[in-house]
Amino acid sequence: MCKRFHTSTMELSAHFLDELQRHNYVTPTSYLELISTFKNLLRTKRAEVMQLKYRYEVGLEKLQSAADQVATMQVELEALQPQLLVASKEVDEMMVVIERESKEVAATEKVVKEDEAVSNEQAMAAKAIKDECDADLAEATPILQSALDALNTLTPQDISLVKSMKNPPAGVKLVMEAICILKGDYWGPAKKLLGDMRFLQSLHEYNKDNIPLNLITIIRQKYITNPDFVPEKIRTASNAAEGMCKWVCAMDKYDKVAKVVAPKKAKLAEAEGELKIAMDALHIKQAALKEVQDKLAKLEDTLEVDLCSKKLERAEQLIGGLGGEKTRWSEMAFNLGLLYNNLTGDMLISSGIVAYLGAFTSKYRQKWLEMCKAMEIPCSSNMSLTSSLGEPVKIQAWNIAGLPSDSFSIENGIMISRWPLMIDPQGQANKWVKNMEKANNLHVIKLSDSDFVRTLENCIQFGNPVLLENIGEDLDPILEPLLLKQTFKQGGALCIRLGDSTIEYAPDFRFYITTKLRNPHYLPKISVKVKLSCRAA
């Protein structure tokens, strides 16, 4: 069939030359374009039609599924009909009860929310007191920990060494006096204390939060203010005494903080107690609220039978409203199935028109439809290039941009492939391209312009469309790499060589060529590089 297209176009070109003295060359490039275009169009259109057909079929399946569900609901309602008769009488009474219960629930919810707000305020107040206590204790805690760490460095041998002193240095006596006072003893009993195996443990466990006022007063007046009662000085007498000196100093500082924190701790305990009482009461009210809400939910559940009836009624209305759509969707799915089968012939004819007939006027554009039918190639009975490849939205945009609305002009717009060279003595193509590409920063050039090469290079780099207008029967040789799309990769970028310059090639670059010559004679060396399109019917 492709061979028939090729040979019949050669015959048509001869008639074209005899009758209108217009030249058209049928070259192997046209045949290759036919094969390539057919493969691409058939693959694209098959995927497009199959996807559209699938959407209609899925829609029909959803409609059928909905109809089946409605039928199931009808069976269930028939079984529930006796209950519906009883329920319809009880609905009004039940609605009164539900309204009353709803008011009770709303009132209970309001009380619970108010109690929750009060409880939250109490919790925040308790937290503030606790944070204040922690902040005060943070000052003394490091000192206390340092003293305990010093005690941890002492061993029973260190304590035995102090105990064995018959006449201990003044610093050791001073420290042991202070410890004995805190523990209620003096040096005589101090040796007894030192002999206690739990002596160090007793210092660790000392009740630092409740030191008697009279004892801590003696410590502060007699020892803390004593310039010799300093850990650094005590160290010269005994390392063990130094650690115990640090402990006594830490008890003094901790007691100062503890006396400040104690009232706050009492206040915290009181606040936490009040918070617990409030939370317990809140939990009781929340449980009561849940009980009322559950009761209301049970009342509302009894209305489900009536709601089921209303759902069925709405579903039947929906199915009835979509009844017409079901018929239309079924027809569309069936027609798309036929179209899918006819795509082979439709795309073959369309590819032949695109590859061979662009340069012919409307009178000479044969459709090859009967030829396909004679060879039993499936194709649509009303096949046309516009119906097969045209997109209504795009065609409307073309018409708005100035493309005439006749079928010949629309077919010319569809056939634009490769670089279009439009025979345009009336200037229609020029006007159309300028309007269509105006928003895309179209650049218009002529071969006579001194800077047309520079303009073309910039547009190729940045992807701006170019219109080369008013050409003759020859083209500048510098355009040949562009017309043949001789692009190559360089440094990871797509490039093209134009004259002596190598420039980057933007994939979205578009190039249009027009001539005002009414009957130009383009030799095959030009016609194989561009797509000839006749704009005069």
Order of alpha helices (4+ residues) and beta strands (2+ residues): alpha-alpha-alpha-alpha-alpha-alpha-alpha-alpha-alpha-alpha-alpha-alpha-alpha-alpha-alpha-alpha-beta-alpha-beta-alpha-beta-alpha-beta-beta-beta-beta-alpha-beta
